[in-house]
Every structure is written in C-alpha cells, then in structure tokens.
Amino acid sequence: MGKSSSYEAKIPDDNGIIHYSDDEHAIWSELYARQIEIIQGRVCKQFFDGLDTLDLPSDRIPQTRDVSAILREKTGWEVEPVPALINFDRFFRLLAEKKFPAASFIRTREEMDYLQEPDIFHEIFGHTAMLTDEAFANFTHAYGKAGVEASKEERVYLARLYWFTVEFGLLATSDGNRIYGGGIASSPGETVYALESDEPIRRPFDPIDALRTPYRIDIYQTVYYVLDSMNDLFELAETDLLKLIRKARALGPFAPTYPPRQKDAA
C-alpha cells in the first residue's frame, strides 16, 4: 500500500458500471475456469457456499455493484472499487465501514500466473465469497475498526494478522485442512502448495503468534496458521486486538522462516 502501480484503476460510470474490454472479460473467464477447477476439494465449505450465494459470472468480470447487493443482504458488507494500491488510512477506514476495497483493474496476460498487486480477480473471486460468512465478516469489520485506532507501529502487527487469516488462512475440517484465505484461493500454485507441499510449516492458529510472524509477499508462504473452526474468528472479533498487539510487541517478532531476498542479503 502506498507504492506505485503499473495498472490504472477502472472508474465506475454514473450508474456504477465499470466498463471492461472484451479481452479483459476473456482474461477473467480464463482465470475463473482454471481456478474453479483447482479449488475443488481444497477450499472450505464456507468458501463454496459463498461462491454459490454470489453466483459470480464465469464469462465476464462481475460488476462490484452486483456483488455488493448480495453482500449487503447477507452480512451488511459491500465492495468499494479502488486503485491498485491504497494507503493504510483508507484501507482500515473502508473495512471499518464494512466496505471491502477491491482493485478495479484485471491483470494482463503476461501476469496470469503471478501478480504481486491485488487485481479484481483476486479481490472478488478470492475474498468476497468469505464475506458471506458471518464469522469472517465480523472479524474483518473488527479488524478494520482496530486499524483505524492503531498507531503506525501497531499497524505493522495488524498487517501480519490480516496476512495469516484473510489472505493466507487455513481451516481444520473433518476432511483435513482446507483453504479460506483469498491469497491462496485465487492462486493456482499456492492452492496446491499450501495443502500438499511438505515444505511449509502449518501451525495451530494463535493470534499472538500470528502477530509475531514476519512474512514475504513475493514467495509462497513458509508458515500457515490453521483455525480450529470459523468460530475462532467470531471470538477474535470480540477481542481487544490492540491489547493483543501490545502483548505481541512485548514478546517481539519470531525469526523469519524464509530466506532473505537477494537485495536484502547483499
């Protein structure tokens, strides 16, 4: 957030419609067809239930106003089209208002497999399905409210909590671990890696531990946190998150479990 982007935001017209080209719709269609196949048997039931509720089109980019209409009825949330990268002040304020910021552009064909910036496929396919779940929606709202009140230093810790839940969270089920984090669910490679690779560490979710865990955004994760149930997020939404941050800061961050980037090691 706050960095520059090579993508330009799509601005809704006076009727709230975002106009995309035929090629952009085709990119969505290809991404959707690929990912809907890969997530079978890998995402949690709540994710699939959310997709069924949203009934996203497979052949074109959905309009954020249509997704918002369903979310408002289900959990009181809506989607707010934004540029690729927004600052933390706006990010937390939107979440506190139950508005999920969604970058309005879609990736190019040159970046079909990996995109460091969030695009509308990541935001809508990866995230909005879970916003139909009451526990997830409540936690995201509480998280936004905490972020509005947090200091700059505290927001660094909050970013970790978001990363290991909303973006890269796993859920324990009777059928084994399943994905609920949008950063995994929108990535073909990490969808498989997060569940089936022997390389990453999978830890039982503890909010203090998650707050203390550093991460890198440009690699598959080396650590995932696994919820016992979605009710864990209900409970976390009722917790004083800033108090948890103070405890985590007193303990200090864990040592990284990933290698340094080349420029960092130089």
C-alpha positions in Angstrom: 0.0 0.0 0.0 1.2 3.4 -0.9 3.6 2.2 -3.6 3.2 2.9 -7.2 1.4 0.6 -9.6 1.7 -0.1 -13.3 -2.0 -0.6 -13.6 -4.7 2.1 -13.9 -7.9 1.9 -11.9 -11.2 1.4 -13.8 -13.6 4.2 -12.7 -17.4 3.3 -12.5 -19.7 5.5 -14.6 -22.6 7.5 -13.2 -24.7 4.3 -13.0 -22.0 2.4 -11.0 -20.9 0.3 -14.0 -17.3 -0.4 -14.7 -16.6 -0.9 -18.4 -14.1 -3.6 -19.4 -12.9 -4.6 -22.8 -13.6 -8.0 -24.4 -10.1 -9.1 -23.8 -10.3 -8.2 -20.1 -13.5 -10.2 -19.8 -11.7 -13.1 -21.6 -8.9 -12.9 -19.0 -11.4 -13.2 -16.2 -13.1 -16.2 -17.9 -9.8 -18.0 -18.3 -8.7 -17.3 -14.7 -12.1 -18.3 -13.4 -12.2 -21.6 -15.3 -8.7 -22.5 -14.2 -9.2 -21.7 -10.5 -12.7 -23.1 -10.0 -11.2 -26.5 -11.1 -8.2 -26.2 -8.8 -10.1 -25.3 -5.6 -12.3 -28.4 -5.8 -11.7 -30.4 -2.6 -9.3 -27.7 -1.4 -11.3 -24.7 -0.1 -13.6 -24.9 2.9 -17.3 -25.4 2.7 -17.9 -21.7 3.7 -16.0 -20.6 0.6 -18.0 -22.8 -1.7 -21.2 -21.7 0.0 -20.2 -18.1 -0.6 -19.5 -18.7 -4.3 -22.9 -20.3 -4.6 -24.5 -17.3 -2.9 -22.7 -14.8 -5.1 -23.2 -16.7 -8.3 -20.3 -15.0 -10.0 -20.4 -15.0 -13.8 -17.7 -17.2 -15.4 -17.6 -15.4 -18.7 -17.2 -11.8 -17.7 -15.9 -9.6 -14.9 -18.7 -9.2 -12.3 -19.8 -5.7 -11.5 -19.0 -4.6 -8.0 -22.4 -3.1 -7.5 -24.0 -6.6 -8.2 -21.7 -8.3 -5.7 -22.4 -5.5 -3.2 -26.1 -6.0 -3.4 -25.8 -9.7 -2.4 -23.3 -9.0 0.4 -25.4 -6.2 1.9 -28.3 -8.6 2.2 -26.2 -11.4 3.6 -23.8 -9.7 6.1 -24.1 -5.9 5.6 -20.9 -5.6 3.5 -20.3 -4.1 0.1 -17.4 -3.8 -2.3 -15.7 -0.5 -2.9 -13.8 -0.1 -6.3 -10.3 1.3 -5.6 -7.0 1.8 -7.4 -4.4 -1.0 -7.3 -2.8 0.3 -4.1 -4.3 2.5 -1.4 -2.9 3.8 1.9 -3.5 2.2 5.2 -5.7 5.0 6.4 -8.2 4.5 3.6 -7.9 0.7 3.8 -8.8 0.5 7.5 -11.5 3.1 7.2 -13.2 1.2 4.5 -13.1 -2.0 6.4 -14.5 -0.3 9.5 -17.4 0.9 7.3 -18.0 -2.7 6.0 -16.7 -1.8 2.6 -14.2 -4.2 1.1 -11.7 -2.4 -1.1 -11.4 -4.1 -4.4 -8.8 -3.0 -7.1 -10.9 -2.4 -10.2 -8.4 -3.5 -12.8 -7.6 -7.0 -14.1 -4.2 -8.4 -14.7 -2.6 -8.7 -18.2 -1.9 -11.9 -19.9 1.8 -11.5 -19.1 0.9 -11.9 -15.4 -1.7 -14.6 -15.5 0.2 -16.9 -13.1 1.5 -14.4 -10.6 0.7 -10.8 -9.8 2.1 -9.1 -6.8 -0.6 -6.4 -6.7 -4.2 -7.4 -6.0 -6.5 -7.3 -9.0 -10.2 -7.7 -9.3 -10.0 -11.5 -9.8 -8.0 -11.8 -6.5 -10.4 -9.5 -4.7 -13.8 -10.8 -6.0 -13.1 -14.5 -6.5 -10.6 -14.8 -3.7 -12.2 -12.7 -1.0 -15.9 -11.8 -1.4 -17.1 -15.4 -1.0 -15.9 -15.5 2.6 -17.6 -12.1 3.3 -20.9 -14.0 3.1 -19.8 -15.9 6.2 -20.9 -14.2 9.5 -17.8 -15.1 11.5 -15.4 -14.0 8.7 -17.4 -10.8 8.1 -17.5 -9.9 11.8 -13.7 -10.4 12.2 -12.9 -8.3 9.1 -15.1 -5.5 10.5 -13.5 -5.6 13.9 -10.1 -5.7 12.2 -10.9 -2.5 10.3 -12.1 -0.7 13.4 -8.9 -1.7 15.3 -6.8 -0.4 12.3 -8.5 3.0 12.4 -7.4 3.4 16.1 -3.9 1.8 15.7 -0.6 3.7 15.5 1.7 3.3 12.6 3.8 0.8 14.6 0.7 -1.2 15.6 -0.5 -1.4 12.0 2.7 -3.4 11.1 1.5 -6.1 13.5 -2.1 -5.8 12.3 -0.9 -6.4 8.7 0.5 -9.8 9.9 -2.8 -10.8 11.4 -4.6 -10.0 8.2 -2.0 -11.8 6.2 -2.3 -15.1 8.1 -6.1 -15.0 8.2 -7.9 -13.1 5.5 -5.1 -13.7 2.9 -3.4 -17.0 3.8 -5.5 -18.7 6.4 -6.3 -22.4 6.6 -9.1 -24.1 8.4 -9.1 -27.6 10.0 -12.0 -29.8 9.0 -13.0 -33.4 9.4 -11.7 -33.9 5.9 -8.3 -32.3 6.6 -7.1 -28.7 6.2 -9.0 -26.5 3.8 -8.3 -23.0 2.5 -10.3 -19.9 3.4 -7.7 -17.2 2.7 -8.2 -15.3 -0.5 -4.5 -15.0 -1.3 -4.3 -18.8 -1.5 -7.8 -19.4 -3.1 -7.0 -17.1 -6.0 -3.6 -18.6 -6.8 -3.3 -21.8 -8.7 0.1 -22.6 -7.5 -0.4 -21.8 -3.8 -3.7 -23.5 -3.7 -1.9 -26.8 -4.2 1.3 -25.9 -2.3 -0.5 -24.7 0.9 -2.2 -28.0 1.4 0.0 -30.6 -0.3 3.6 -29.5 0.0 5.9 -30.8 2.8 7.8 -27.5 2.8 5.7 -25.0 4.7 5.1 -25.1 8.5 1.4 -25.4 9.5 0.8 -24.1 13.0 -2.4 -24.1 15.0 -3.8 -20.6 14.9 -2.9 -18.3 17.8 -3.4 -14.6 17.3 -0.3 -13.6 19.3 1.8 -16.0 17.3 0.4 -14.7 14.0 1.1 -11.1 15.1 4.7 -12.0 15.7 5.3 -13.8 12.4 7.1 -12.0 9.6 6.3 -12.8 6.0 7.3 -12.1 2.4 4.8 -11.1 -0.2 6.8 -12.4 -3.2 7.1 -16.1 -2.4 4.8 -19.0 -1.4 4.4 -18.8 2.3 6.7 -20.7 4.6 4.2 -20.6 7.5 0.4 -21.1 7.5 -1.9 -20.8 10.5 -4.8 -23.2 10.8 -8.1 -22.3 12.6 -9.9 -25.0 14.6 -13.2 -23.5 13.3 -14.6 -20.4 11.9 -15.9 -19.6 15.4 -12.3 -18.7 16.3 -12.8 -15.6 14.1 -16.1 -14.8 15.9 -14.2 -14.9 19.2 -11.3 -12.8 17.8 -13.8 -10.2 16.6 -14.8 -9.7 20.2 -11.2 -9.4 21.5 -9.3 -6.2 22.0 -6.9 -6.5 19.1 -4.8 -3.6 20.2 -4.3 -5.3 23.5 -3.1 -8.4 21.7 -0.7 -6.2 19.7 0.8 -4.8 22.9 1.5 -8.4 24.1 3.0 -9.4 20.8 5.2 -6.3 20.7 6.5 -7.1 24.2 7.4 -10.6 23.1 9.0 -9.4 19.9 8.8 -10.9 16.4 9.7 -14.5 15.6 12.8 -15.1 13.5 12.0 -15.3 9.8 11.4 -18.8 8.4 12.2 -17.7 4.8 15.5 -16.8 3.1 16.3 -13.1 2.7 15.7 -11.5 -0.7 18.9 -11.2 -2.7 18.9 -7.4 -2.3 18.5 -7.8 1.5 21.3 -10.3 1.7 23.7 -8.2 -0.4 
